[in-house]
Amino acid sequence: MAEREHFVFQPYIRGKRGVVAPAPAIACRNAGEAQRRADKAMDGGRFIGGHVVRMMVDEAAGEYSEPEFLTSVGIVPESV
């Protein structure tokens, strides 16, 4: 199987002691959908921030590229 692009919206919440903590990632079909989810999440107020992330994945080989952070919204961790 060939490499395929995978896009996710990685939201963040306010965790214990005010630390920025990841919420479950949301798989998206493309970068546009991931960006729309990020914008909608920020409008809803449930999350404090998020990243739109792209990775190349070869599922048959179990290989994943380093994540490419396309966009960030709101408050996100300083180092990911």
PyMOL commands that set and color helices and strands:
alter all, ss='L'
color gray80, all
select helices_A, chain A and resi 16-18+31-44
alter helices_A, ss='H'
color red, helices_A
select strands_A, chain A and resi 4-14+20-22+26-28+49-58+63-64+68-74
alter strands_A, ss='S'
color yellow, strands_A
deselect
rebuild
show_as cartoon
